Amino acid sequence: MARMRFAKQKLRHALQSPQWQEHLDDIAQRGLENVGPLFSCLLLGPLTMHRAAVALGRTTALLATRQPEAARNIIRRLMWHLNEDSGNTGWGIPEAFGEILAASEPLAKEYHRVLASYIIDLGRDDNYCDNTLLRRSAYWAIGRLARARPELCMAARPWLRKGLEDEDLICRGMAAWALAQLPPDLMDAPGLRRLAEAGHEETCELFDGENLYEKSVSQLALEALEHTGS
C-alpha cells in the first residue's frame, strides 16, 4: 500500500510539472508498474486527468508491443469502468480510452468500434452511455482518435452528426469538435449550421495535448462548419 501511495505521488508530481511531457518515456518504460497509479491519477483535476490519460496511452501502447494481452487487459478494464453495472464513476476513462487508441495502431484497429459504441443509441441492446458527463468525454475521445487515425472513425460519422442534436448541449459541442477532426464532408454542414446559428454560449472544455481551453458550443459548430468549406 505504501509503495502504491509513493508511486502515485511520484507520478502526480511528474504529471503536474510544467515539463510533464519529458517524463512520459520513463513512465511508459515502467509498464505495468505504473498502470494502477495512472488510473488513480485519472481521478485528479481535469488537467492532471488528461495528462494521466496521455501517459496511460503511451504506457499501454508500449505494452502492446511487448505484452499484447496485458495491454488488452487494460482496455478491458476501461470497458468495465464504463459498464453501468460496475458501480464506477468512469471519470477520465473515455479520455484514457481515446489516448490509448490514438497511441497504438494495433489496439485502435481492435477496439475502435467499442469506443464509438458509447455514442450509438439503438434504443435497446446497445452500449450507449446514458451518463451525460461520460458521454461528453466519449465524444471527445472519438475526436481524439479521429485526429490521429481518421480512417478508423469514419463509420462513427453518422452518429457524430446525430450527436449535434444530443439532449445535452455540451455533448452537441463535443460532437461538432469531433466532426472537425475528420476529413471535410459537406454532409456535416446542415447540422453544424443549425448548431452554429443557435447561439449557444455554453462552454465545452477541451484538451489540445498540452493545455485545457474552452469554447462555446456554437463556436465549435461554426469552426467545424468552416472545416467543411461551407
C-alpha positions in Angstrom: 0.0 0.0 0.0 2.8 2.4 0.9 4.6 1.6 -2.3 1.5 2.3 -4.3 1.0 5.6 -2.5 4.6 6.6 -3.2 4.3 5.7 -6.9 1.1 7.7 -7.2 2.7 10.7 -5.5 5.7 10.5 -7.8 3.5 10.2 -10.9 1.3 13.1 -9.7 4.3 15.4 -9.3 5.6 14.4 -12.7 2.3 15.0 -14.4 1.7 18.3 -12.7 5.2 19.6 -13.6 5.5 22.1 -16.5 7.9 19.6 -18.0 5.5 16.7 -17.7 6.0 15.5 -21.3 9.7 14.9 -20.6 8.6 12.2 -18.1 6.4 10.3 -20.5 9.0 7.9 -21.8 10.2 7.0 -18.4 6.6 6.4 -17.2 5.9 4.2 -20.2 9.1 2.2 -19.8 8.0 1.1 -16.3 5.0 -0.6 -17.9 2.5 -2.4 -15.6 4.1 -1.0 -12.5 2.7 2.4 -13.4 -0.8 1.3 -14.7 -2.5 1.3 -11.3 -1.1 4.6 -10.2 -2.0 6.2 -13.6 -5.6 5.0 -13.2 -5.6 6.7 -9.7 -4.3 9.9 -11.3 -7.3 10.0 -13.7 -9.3 10.9 -10.6 -7.4 14.2 -10.1 -8.3 17.6 -11.6 -9.1 18.0 -15.3 -5.7 18.9 -16.5 -3.9 16.2 -14.5 -6.5 13.7 -15.6 -5.8 14.5 -19.3 -2.1 14.2 -18.8 -2.5 10.9 -16.9 -4.6 9.7 -19.9 -1.8 10.7 -22.3 0.7 8.8 -20.1 -1.6 5.8 -19.9 -1.9 5.9 -23.6 1.9 5.9 -24.1 2.4 3.2 -21.5 -0.3 0.9 -22.9 1.0 1.4 -26.5 4.4 0.2 -25.4 3.0 -2.7 -23.5 1.1 -3.7 -26.7 4.4 -4.3 -28.4 5.8 -6.3 -25.5 2.9 -7.9 -23.7 -0.2 -7.7 -26.0 -2.5 -9.5 -23.7 -1.6 -7.2 -20.8 -2.4 -4.2 -23.0 -5.8 -5.8 -23.9 -6.5 -6.3 -20.2 -6.1 -2.5 -19.7 -8.7 -1.9 -22.4 -11.0 -4.4 -20.8 -10.5 -2.6 -17.5 -11.6 0.6 -19.2 -14.6 -1.1 -20.7 -15.6 -2.4 -17.2 -15.3 1.1 -15.7 -17.7 2.3 -18.4 -20.2 -0.6 -17.7 -23.1 0.8 -15.7 -23.1 -2.4 -13.7 -19.5 -1.8 -12.5 -20.6 0.9 -10.0 -17.7 3.1 -11.0 -18.0 6.8 -11.9 -15.8 6.4 -15.0 -14.1 9.8 -14.6 -11.3 10.1 -17.1 -11.9 6.6 -18.6 -13.1 7.7 -22.0 -10.2 10.1 -22.3 -7.8 7.3 -21.5 -9.5 5.1 -24.0 -9.1 7.7 -26.7 -5.4 8.3 -25.9 -4.6 4.6 -25.8 -6.1 4.0 -29.3 -4.5 7.2 -30.6 -1.1 5.9 -29.4 -1.4 2.2 -30.5 -2.4 1.2 -34.0 -2.9 -2.5 -33.2 -5.2 -1.6 -30.3 -7.0 1.0 -32.3 -7.8 -1.5 -35.0 -9.1 -3.9 -32.5 -11.1 -1.6 -30.3 -12.2 1.5 -32.2 -15.7 0.2 -32.7 -16.0 -0.3 -28.9 -15.1 3.3 -28.3 -17.6 4.5 -30.9 -20.3 2.3 -29.4 -20.7 4.7 -26.4 -22.4 7.3 -28.6 -24.5 4.8 -30.6 -28.1 4.8 -29.4 -30.1 2.0 -30.9 -32.8 2.1 -28.3 -32.0 -1.3 -26.9 -29.2 -3.9 -26.8 -26.6 -1.2 -27.3 -23.6 0.2 -25.4 -24.8 3.8 -25.4 -23.6 5.9 -22.5 -26.6 7.3 -20.6 -24.4 9.3 -18.2 -24.2 12.8 -19.7 -20.8 13.7 -18.3 -19.2 10.4 -19.6 -20.9 10.8 -23.0 -19.3 14.3 -23.3 -16.0 12.6 -22.7 -16.8 9.8 -25.2 -17.4 12.4 -27.9 -14.0 14.0 -27.1 -12.3 10.6 -27.1 -13.7 9.7 -30.5 -12.4 13.1 -31.8 -9.0 12.4 -30.2 -8.8 9.1 -32.1 -10.1 10.8 -35.3 -7.3 13.3 -35.1 -4.7 10.5 -35.0 -6.4 7.8 -37.1 -9.3 9.3 -39.0 -9.9 6.3 -41.2 -11.0 4.3 -38.1 -13.6 6.9 -37.2 -15.4 7.3 -40.5 -18.1 4.8 -39.5 -18.9 6.9 -36.4 -19.6 9.9 -38.5 -23.4 9.5 -38.8 -23.5 9.1 -35.0 -21.4 12.2 -34.5 -23.9 14.1 -36.7 -26.7 12.7 -34.6 -24.8 14.0 -31.6 -25.3 17.5 -32.9 -28.8 17.1 -31.6 -27.9 15.4 -28.3 -30.2 16.3 -25.4 -27.1 17.7 -23.7 -25.8 21.0 -25.2 -22.2 20.3 -24.2 -22.4 16.9 -26.0 -23.5 18.8 -29.1 -20.4 20.9 -29.0 -18.1 17.9 -28.4 -19.8 16.2 -31.3 -19.1 19.2 -33.5 -15.5 19.3 -32.4 -15.1 15.6 -33.1 -16.5 16.0 -36.6 -13.9 18.7 -37.3 -11.2 16.2 -36.7 -12.4 14.1 -39.6 -11.8 14.9 -43.3 -14.2 17.6 -44.6 -17.7 16.3 -45.7 -20.4 18.6 -46.9 -23.0 16.2 -45.4 -22.0 17.5 -42.0 -22.9 21.1 -42.9 -26.7 21.2 -42.3 -26.5 20.1 -38.7 -23.4 22.1 -38.0 -25.0 25.2 -39.5 -28.1 24.8 -37.3 -26.0 24.5 -34.2 -23.7 27.4 -35.1 -26.7 29.7 -35.7 -28.4 28.7 -32.5 -26.1 31.0 -30.5 -25.4 28.5 -27.6 -22.9 30.2 -25.3 -22.4 27.2 -23.0 -18.8 26.3 -23.0 -17.0 23.0 -23.7 -13.7 22.1 -22.1 -11.2 20.7 -24.5 -7.6 19.5 -24.2 -5.1 20.2 -27.0 -2.3 17.9 -25.9 -0.8 20.4 -23.6 -3.4 22.7 -22.2 -7.1 22.9 -21.4 -9.1 25.5 -23.2 -12.8 26.5 -23.5 -15.0 27.3 -26.5 -18.7 27.8 -26.8 -20.9 25.1 -28.3 -21.9 27.3 -31.3 -18.3 28.5 -31.8 -17.2 24.8 -32.1 -20.0 24.2 -34.6 -19.0 27.3 -36.6 -15.4 26.2 -36.8 -16.4 22.7 -37.8 -18.7 24.2 -40.4 -15.8 26.2 -41.8 -13.8 23.0 -41.9 -16.4 21.6 -44.3 -15.7 24.5 -46.7 -19.4 25.7 -46.4 
